[in-house]
């Protein structure tokens, strides 16, 4: 199986982030010293500020400074962990992943696990295209077993290539008792970091969080 290369998403340059943080803290410290000096110049000579009060203010500023540095270090660590996770998931590219997501149909059957309500006596799978329009309704077994959707209409003609979603309506005594979205298998085309989260880009453009993948298999 050929594994495609993945180009890591752009990340913040650690040296630039550190330089920016140092500059901001230095600027804040200078402002703090100016305010402290002004406070000393304008204090009441009959009721001067106690040295212990100055010590408290210095300690407070020092604590804030350390908290800023800690937050920046945690953010940088989170970025590095995300990149490491993406590198590990690069081996998933080219494999079929099972998730609750639309599947891309290109003429080949799509593997679906409908999982209707086990108490139902009838189940219908509703197929919708990328725009959400219903294109087909198919009776399926009341069973969690996988089925292969051929992607053809009632006359046996293949439907257009594209993304399709699959909802399963469960019936009992002719009345609907529940609706669920079927799990599908789709080919992974790319691994990407989006807002700190590792996202899989499937064939056809559907996006699935890496944490939402329920199974993997060779194509």
Beta strands, then each sheet from edge to edge (+ up, - down):
strand 1: 96-99
strand 2: 103-105
strand 3: 110-113
strand 4: 122-128
strand 5: 134-140
strand 6: 146-149
strand 7: 162-172
strand 8: 175-181
strand 9: 183-194
strand 10: 197-202
strand 11: 207-209
strand 12: 215-217
sheet 1: 6+ 3- 9+ 1- 12+
sheet 2: 2+ 7- 4+ 5-
sheet 3: 2+ 7- 8+
sheet 4: 6+ 3- 9+ 10- 11+
end
